[in-house]
Amino acid sequence: MVLLGNYLLQVPGGIEWVIIIAVIILLFFGVKKIPELARNIGKASAEYKKARIAADREIQSIKDDVCMNPGRGKLEDVANTLGIDCSSMTDEELRKAIDTEINKKKTV
């Protein structure tokens, strides 16, 4: 009986683990639902990649807009969007703060 208890406590590794998970998924979802689930996961992954690319383009356009149009109003709009207090900053300090905040959010 002790040997059986020890055997049950062992965690399968490698291919056994994959087979156990596959059997559980097969029993839970059934044969007909698995291709549909895989298709939905693929679509979700593609949508995530598209949204990430769109966000990167938007950040780049904001950076380009700030660099090309250095008007104080645009700088303050971008700073307010990023949550930067710009009341006591010069234009150059504000540009550096915006660039730092954008780079910080990119790494997160």
N, C-alpha and C positions, 0 to 999 in steps of 0.2 A: 504494500500500500504506500509506503514511503517513496518507493521508486516512481510510482505513478504520479504522486504529488510533485516530485522534483521535475518530472518530465513535463507536466502541465505548466510549471512556472517558467520553463525555458521559452524565450522569445525566438521565433523562427527568424532566420536571416537569409538574405539573398533571394533566390528564385522562389523559395517557399512562401515568403512574405508577399511577393507579387501575385502568386497563384491564389493565396488566401484572399487578398483584396479583390482580385478579379472575380472570384466566386461570389463573394459578398455583394459586389456591385451587380453581378448578373442576377442573383436572387432578389435583390432589392428593386432594381429597375426593370428587369426583363430584357429579352433579346431585342425587342422592337424599339425600345427607348434609348439604347446606348448610342446608335448612330446620331440620333437627334440631339442627345446631350453633347456629343463631341462636336457637332455642327454649331450648337449654341455657344460652346466654349470658344471655338474658333472665331465666331462673329464678335463675341465680347472682347477677345484679344485684339482683333483688328480695330474695333471702335476705340479701345484704349490707346492704341498706337496713333490713330488719327487725331484724337483729342490732344495727345502729348505733342504731336507735331504742330497742331494749330496753336497750342499754348506757347511753344517755343517761337513760332513766327510772330505771335502777338507781342511777346517780350522783346524780340528783336526790333519790331516796328516801333515800339515805344522808345527803345534806346536810340534808334535812328532818328526818330522825331525830335527827341530831346537834343541830340547832337546837331541836327540840321536847323532846327528852329529854337534858338536859345532864348526866346522871349520868357520873361519872368512868369507870366500867366500860365504858360504850358508847364514850366518847371513846378509851379505850385500845385497845379492839377495832378501831375504825376506823383509829387511828394505826398499830397493828401490821400491819393489812392493807396500808396504804400504805407501810410500811417506815420509819415515823417513830419515833425514839427518844424516848419520852415520860417517862422516869424523872425528869428534873429540871425538867419544865415545869409551870406552873400550868394550870388549866382553860382560861383565856382564851388563853394562849400556845399551848396544844394545839389549840384551835379555829382559831386563825389559821394554824397550821402545816398542819392538815388542809385548810383552805380553799385555802391556797396550793398544796399538793400536788395537789389535785383540779383546780384551774384550770390548773396546769402540764401535767397529763396530758391535759386537754381540748384544749389548743392543739397537742399533739403529734399 
